[in-house]
Amino acid sequence: MTENTSQGTALTQQWLAEIQTLKQQMLELQQERDAAWESAQKWRQLYNTEAEQRRTDAQLSQQAIASLKADLHKLQGIETGTLPATPVTAIQEEIAQLQSVEELQVLLSAAIKERDRLLQALKAEQDNHAQTRKSLTTALGDAIDSLTRERAAGTGQGG
């Protein structure tokens, strides 16, 4: 009977040692998991910071491009918003002063060239407007996503 008791005690000691070893392993794994989670959080934060910087850089680049295009147009004489408002009578007087068909052709050619430049300026303005709209839509979407994440994080922490 003593042999059964000592054998039972030995098994109990063995099981207790095994349980203690498993507890230690579980504790180490939990610490590793927590460290991995913290590392992932840091990488997520770095990624978000980098993404925000990239968006800011892209926006600043777009503004610089728009500014350079405006300067280029001014240098080319396509300054928008400064077109003279010529009354119809002034146009008629200018046409009446023409002496020949060649002068009329020169004037018409200049008017067509000016029209083409204005069409190019309008196209560039439309393109800039579309890009601005796209950028603002993207920024608005990012802001909404960020706000949604903040609210979700606030709800998760508060509950």
C-alpha positions in Angstrom: 0.0 0.0 0.0 2.9 2.3 0.8 4.2 1.5 -2.7 0.9 2.7 -4.3 1.0 5.9 -2.2 4.5 6.6 -3.1 3.8 5.8 -6.7 0.7 8.1 -6.6 2.8 10.8 -5.0 5.4 10.5 -7.7 2.7 10.8 -10.4 1.2 13.8 -8.7 4.6 15.4 -8.5 5.2 14.6 -12.1 1.9 16.1 -13.1 2.4 19.2 -11.0 5.9 19.7 -12.6 4.3 19.3 -16.0 1.6 21.8 -15.2 4.2 24.2 -13.9 6.2 23.8 -17.1 3.1 24.4 -19.2 2.2 27.5 -17.2 5.7 28.8 -17.7 5.5 28.1 -21.5 2.1 29.7 -21.7 3.4 32.8 -19.9 6.3 33.1 -22.3 4.0 32.7 -25.3 1.7 35.4 -24.0 4.7 37.7 -23.5 5.9 36.9 -27.1 2.3 37.6 -28.4 2.1 40.9 -26.5 5.5 41.9 -27.9 4.5 41.0 -31.4 1.3 43.0 -31.0 3.2 46.0 -29.8 5.6 45.7 -32.7 2.7 45.5 -35.1 1.1 48.6 -33.6 4.3 50.5 -34.0 4.6 49.4 -37.6 1.0 50.4 -38.2 1.6 53.8 -36.7 4.7 54.3 -38.8 2.8 53.2 -42.0 0.0 55.6 -41.2 2.4 58.5 -40.5 4.3 57.7 -43.8 1.0 57.5 -45.8 -0.1 60.9 -44.4 3.2 62.4 -45.3 2.9 61.0 -48.8 -0.6 62.5 -49.2 0.7 65.9 -47.9 3.7 65.7 -50.3 1.4 64.8 -53.2 -0.9 67.7 -52.4 2.0 70.2 -52.1 3.3 68.9 -55.4 -0.1 69.4 -57.1 -0.2 72.9 -55.8 3.3 73.6 -57.0 2.5 72.2 -60.5 -0.7 74.3 -60.6 1.3 77.4 -59.7 4.0 76.6 -62.3 1.3 76.1 -64.9 -0.2 79.4 -64.1 3.2 81.1 -64.3 3.8 79.4 -67.7 0.4 80.6 -69.0 1.2 84.1 -67.8 4.5 84.0 -69.7 2.7 82.7 -72.8 0.2 85.5 -72.6 -2.8 83.3 -71.6 -3.5 85.1 -68.3 -7.1 84.2 -67.5 -9.5 86.7 -66.2 -7.8 89.7 -67.8 -9.3 89.5 -71.3 -10.4 92.9 -72.4 -14.2 93.3 -72.9 -14.4 94.7 -76.4 -17.7 96.2 -77.3 -19.3 95.3 -80.6 -18.9 98.8 -82.0 -15.2 98.8 -81.4 -14.9 95.5 -83.3 -17.0 96.9 -86.1 -14.7 100.0 -86.3 -11.6 97.9 -86.4 -13.1 95.9 -89.3 -14.1 99.0 -91.1 -10.5 100.3 -91.0 -9.2 97.3 -92.8 -8.1 98.2 -96.4 -7.7 94.8 -97.9 -8.6 91.1 -97.8 -5.1 90.3 -96.7 -5.4 92.5 -93.6 -8.7 90.8 -92.8 -7.0 87.4 -93.2 -4.2 88.4 -90.8 -6.7 89.6 -88.3 -8.7 86.4 -88.6 -5.6 84.3 -88.3 -4.6 86.2 -85.1 -8.2 85.7 -83.7 -8.1 82.0 -84.5 -4.7 81.7 -82.8 -6.0 83.5 -79.7 -9.1 81.3 -79.7 -6.9 78.2 -79.8 -4.7 79.5 -76.9 -7.8 80.2 -74.9 -9.2 76.8 -75.6 -5.9 75.3 -74.4 -6.1 77.4 -71.2 -9.7 76.3 -70.7 -8.7 72.6 -71.1 -5.8 73.0 -68.7 -8.2 74.7 -66.2 -10.7 71.9 -66.6 -7.9 69.3 -66.0 -6.7 71.2 -62.9 -10.3 71.4 -61.7 -10.8 67.6 -62.2 -7.5 66.9 -60.4 -8.4 69.2 -57.5 -11.9 67.5 -57.2 -10.2 64.1 -57.2 -7.7 65.1 -54.6 -10.4 66.7 -52.4 -12.6 63.6 -52.7 -9.7 61.4 -51.7 -8.8 63.7 -48.8 -12.5 63.7 -47.7 -12.6 59.9 -47.9 -9.4 59.6 -45.8 -10.8 62.0 -43.2 -14.1 60.0 -43.0 -12.1 56.7 -42.7 -9.9 58.2 -40.0 -13.0 59.6 -38.1 -14.7 56.2 -38.4 -11.6 54.4 -37.0 -11.3 56.9 -34.2 -15.0 56.5 -33.3 -14.7 52.7 -33.5 -11.5 52.8 -31.3 -13.3 55.1 -28.8 -16.3 52.8 -28.7 -14.1 49.7 -28.2 -12.2 51.3 -25.3 -15.2 52.8 -23.6 -17.1 49.5 -23.6 
